[in-house]
């Protein structure tokens, strides 16, 4: 029996993929980012407009991912798009960086945040790293059991997190405002335009993550139809939730109050429910981060499986379990690497180098669409039915500029962490060369 007798099971429908998009985007960012945005731009209408603009740019990114999914409806998502548009070394660098930095780092950061609020909520005398490790191991185990089991857990947690944020919005618009909020609270040191641009960086980071859904193309019932729709639907839900949450925070706290707090949602719930509000905040963050971790643990290992299937990673990682029909070893690998990162770093530094690597490749995906469109035209494939990006090339270019703008901003603001992320990306070059050379030697 060969390694690839079993194939992934196509069990995911439109709603399940849309929930995966929502679950992959809404993480800890919405609990911290509103305060950061308010610190950078002090005009209430401009704050809300920044979140709307971020949602529009994220939708442009969903358009790009949707067309790429139609043009290359195969397992591996972004890995396959970069491989076909550029060169296998670019795709390998993406997978290598995802494993060592972006996706695994995001999982580790979320696990550490989850652990902190879980211990605070329960009062259990357990070390935070232990809680983070147990959470990651449990989610890996659930997803090894099968795609249906992993999807059910992920979908359930996503529904809970949306309900929790919906409860926050209701509380924010029913409680009496604690502070007045004038239209302008304080001056804008670099001018409104510059402040707005700076505010967009954390906003765009909070919208990142929809790409995880494309990794599940091989397990979608109708990837060429369901993936594009699920991407737009998921982004629309996230944008609506984000704008409502920020509007509620501004109403209750005012711009100055919002900028002065580290966890604004906690302040809103405290105004609505007194001391109980802090516990409700901890519960909301626990649910949200766990749902985020579940979505990533479900989807990202499919990337490493695709690499192995191409011969660019260990063969065992490419094995599909014949009983559960999931890449069990790839899932276990993702869990182990995330655990190692969680035990070796802290939340802030992990998050910084994750941002620098994530958006670097997001920009390359926009360029990949230009290349694949041109290449398909040469082979008369552009007339094939399927989704096309509305407003291309303008919308695609906007997404490209925004993605690389976030990358550059992260390097400027956190040069040490940004360089660490860049070093991981560049380290893929000698690893790829050594790997392919050894494979040729073994095959000779």
N, C-alpha and C positions, 0 to 999 in steps of 0.2 A: 504494500500500500504506500503511495506517495504522500508527501506532506500535504498536498493540496486537494485531496479527494473531496473533503467536505467544503461546502461553500457557505458564506454568510446567509442567514435566513432573512428574507424580505418581509418583515413584520410591522414596520413603522409606517403609520399613515400620516396624513396632513397635520392633524391636531397634535399628534405626538411630536412631530418634528418642530412645529411652531412652539410648543412648550419647551422643547430642547433649546431653541433659539433664545426664548425669554430666560430660561434657567441659566444659560451660558453667559448672558449679559448682566443680569441683575445680581450683583454680588455685594461686597462690603462698600463699594464706591459710593452708593447712594446715601449711606449713613454719614460719610465724611465729606464728600465732595461739595455739597451745597454750601458749607461754611467756607471752603477754599475759594469757591467762585465769588461769594459775597465779599471776601477780603480783597479780591482783585477788581471788582466792578461794583460800585455802590448805588446803582440805579435799579430799583425793583423791576421795571419793565425790561431793562437791558439784561438783567439776570435771567428772567424767564425766556427772553428772546434767544439768549445763548443756548439754553436747553432745547429750544425749538430748532435752532440752526444745527446743533449737534445731532438731533434726530434726523434732520434732512440729510446731512452728510452721511450718517449711518445708513440711511435708506439708499443713498447713492452707492455705498459699499455693498448693500444687499443686492442692488441691481447687478453689480459686477459679479458677485458670487453666483447669482442666479443664472446669468448667461454662461459663465464658466461651467456651471453644473450641467447645463444643457449641452454644451459643446463637448464636454468630457465627462459623461455620466458614469464614472467608475469609482472604485474604492480609492481612498487616499486624499480626496478633496484637493486642498491647496498643493499638496505634494505632487499630485499628478499634473496639475495645471502648470506649475513651475518647471517640472521635468520636460513637458512637451513644448513649452514656450521657449525655454532657455537651454538648459543642459542638465543632465542628471546631477552634476555637482551642486547646482543651485538648489535642486529639490532635496538633495542629501543635506545641504547646509540648513535648510528649513527644518527637516526632521531632526537633525542633530541638535539644533538650537532649541527646538520645541521640547526635546527630551531633557536637556541639561539646563534650560533657562526658562523660556517663555511659558509653556503650558505647565510643566512640572513646578516651576517657581510660583506660578499663579495658584496652583493647588496647595503648595506648601504655605504660602502667605495666608490663604483662606483658612487652612487648617489651624494655623496659629491664632488667627482672629477668633475662629469658632471656639477654640479651647479656652481662650481668655474669658469670653462671655458665658460659656457653658459652666465653667467653674464658679464664676460670679453669680450665675443664676441658681445653681444647685447647692453651692456651698461645700461641695465635696473636696476633701483634702487630697487632691491629686495634682501632680506636677503638670504644667501646661504641655510640655513636649509629649508626655505620656498620653494625654487626651487627644492631641493632634495625631499621633501615630495610630491610636485605636480607631479614630474616625476614618482615617485614610484606609486602613486595613479592612474595616467593615464595609466600606463602599466598594473596594476592589473585590471583596468576596461576593457581594450582591451581584456585581456585574459579571463575574465569572460564571454565575449560575445560568445566565442566558440574557439575550437582548430584551426579551419581553419583561423579565423580572427587573432588569436595570432601568428600563424605560418607565415601568410602573412606579418605581421608587422616585425616579427623577421627576416624572410628571406630577406625582402627588406633592412632592416638596415644592415644586414651582407654583402649583395652585395655592398652597399654604402661604408662600412668600408674597404672592400677589394679593391675597386676602389680608395678610398682615399689613402691607403697605396701604391697601385700601382702607383698612381700619384707621390707620394713621391720618389719612386724608380726611376722613369723616370727622375724626376728633379735632383736626386742625381747623375745620370750617364750622364747628359747633361751639368750641370753647371761646371765651371772650379773649380778645387779643391782650397780651401782657404788656406790650409796648407799642407806642405809636410808630408808624413807619413813613416818614416824609419821603417825597419822591427822590430826593437826593440826600444821602446821609454822609457828609464828609466830602472832601475833594477827591478828584481822580488825578493822581500825580503825573501819569504819562499821557494824559488825554484819553478820551473815551474810546477811541478806536484801538489804541494800544492796549488799554485795559481789557477791552472786549476780546482781543486776540489772545491775551494771556489767559483769560478765563476759559476760552475754548479748549485749552490743553487738557485740564482735568475733566471737562465735560466729555470730550471725545474719548478719553480713557474709560469713562463710565459706560459708554455705549459699545465698547469693544467686546467681541466674543462670539458674534453670530457665525463666524467661520467654522465653529465646531460642528454645526449641523451638516456642513458639506462632507465631513469625514464619514457620515452615515449613509452616503449615497447608495452603497451596495446593499444596505439593509432597509432602504425605503421601498414601498410598494410600487411607486411610480415616480422615480427620482426626477425625471425631466419636467414633470408637471408639479409635483408636490413640493420640491425643494424651493423653487423661486417663490411660490405663493407663501409657503411657510416662513421664508426669510422676511418678506414684506410684512406679513401679519405679525410676526414676532417683534420686529422693529417698531411697528405702529403701537403695539401694546406697551412696550418699554417706554417709548417717547411720551405716551399719554400718562403713564404712571409717574415718570420723572418730572414732568411739568406740573402735575397736580401736587406731588410731594413738595416741590420747591415753592409753589404758590402758597401751600399751607404753612410752610415754615416762615415765609415772609409775612404772612398775615398775623401769625401768633407772635413771632419774635421781633419783627422789623429787621431791616437790613443790618443795623448795628448789632443787634442781639444775635442774629444769624452768624455774622462774621466773628463774634466773640466766643462762640462755643465750639467745642471739638466734635461733639455728637449732637447736632441740632435736633434730631428726632427725639432724643431723650428729653430735651427741654420742652418740646411740644407736648409729649405725653405726660410730662410732669405737670404742665399747666392744665392738662385735661383730667389727669387722674391722681395728682399728688405723688407721694412716694411710690405708689404702685406703678407709676409711669416708668420709673427706672427699670423695674423688673420686666415690664412689658417690652421695653426697648431691648433688653438683653435677650428676651425670648424671640423677638423679631429678627435680631441679628443672628442668633443661633440657627433659626429656620432658614434665613436667606443664605448664609454662608454654606450651610450643609447642602442646600439645593444647588448652589453654584458648584460645589465640589462634586456632587453626584452627576451633574450634567457633563463635567469635564472627564470624570472617570469613565463615563459611558462612551463618549465620542472619541476622545483623543487617541486612545490606543489603536484605533483603526489606522491611524497615520503610520505607526511603527510597523504594523502588519503589512501595509502596502510597501514600505521600504524593503522589508524582508522578502516579500514576494518578487521584488525586482532584483534580488540578490545583493542589496546594499545594506543588509543587516543580518544578524544571525538567523539561520533557517528556522530555528525553534520559534522565534517570534512571529514568523509567518504561518504557524500552524493554526488551523481552525479545529476546535474541539468537535469531534464527530457527534457527540451527544447534545451539547448545548449550542453548537454552531456559532460560537463566538471565539475571538482570538484570545484565549485565556492567558497564555504566556505574555502576550503584549500588555494585557490589563495588569497582570501581576508586576511586570516591569515598571509600568507607569506608577503603580502604588509604591514600589520600593524606592524609586528615584525621588518621588515627592517626599517620602519619609526622610530620606537622607538630607535633602535640602532643608526640610523643616527643622531637623535636629542641628543643622550647621549654621543657620543664619537667623536674622531677625526680620520682622514684618516689613519695615520701611525699606531696608536695603534690597530685599528680595523683590519688592514691588517696583523699585526704581529700575533695575536692570531688565525686569520683565517688560516694562513699557518700551524701553529703547529697542528691544529686539522685535517685539510684536509689530509695531508700526513700520519698521523697516521692510518687513516682508509683505505687509498689507499694501504698501506702495508698489512693490514688485508685482503683486497680483493684478493691479490696475494696468501696468505695462504689459503683463501677460495677455490680457484681453485684447489689446491693440495687436499684439503679435499673432495670436491665434486667429483673430478675425482676418488679418491679411493673408495668413497661411491657408486658411480655409477657402478664401476667395480664389487663391491660385489653383486649388483643387476642386473648384466648383461646389464646395460644401456649404457656402454661406447662404444658399437658398433653401437649406433644409428647414422644415418647420420647427418652431420653438421660440422661446423667449429671447428678446433683444433689449439691450439697455435703453430705456427712454432717454433722449437728449444726448446720447453719445455723439461726439467725443467730449462734449462740455462737462457733463456730469461725472464721467470717468476721470477726467483731468482734475476736477475739483476734489474728488476723493483721493487721488494721487498726491496732490499738493497738501491736503490736510493731513494725510498719513505721515508724509515725510516732514511736515512742519512739526508734528508732535514728536517725531524722532529727534529732530534737531533741538527742539526745546528741552527734551529730557537730557540730552548730552550737555547742554549749556547749564541747566539747573543742577544736575547731579553728574558731574563729569567723571567721578571715580566709578560710580555704579554703571554709568553708560559705557565707559571703556571696558568694564568687566563683561558687559553683555556683548560688546563688539568683539572682544577677544574670543568669546565662545563661538561667535559666528565664524570668525577667521580660522579658528582651530579646526573647523570642518574640512578645510582644504587639504592639509597633510593627512588627516584621518581618511578622507575619501581616496586620496592617492595610494596610501598604504593598503586600504581595504581592497580596492579594485586590482591592485598589483598582486596581492596575495591570492585573490580569486582566480586571476589569470594563471598564476603559477600552479594552483591546485588543479585547474582544468586542463593544463598542458599534458 
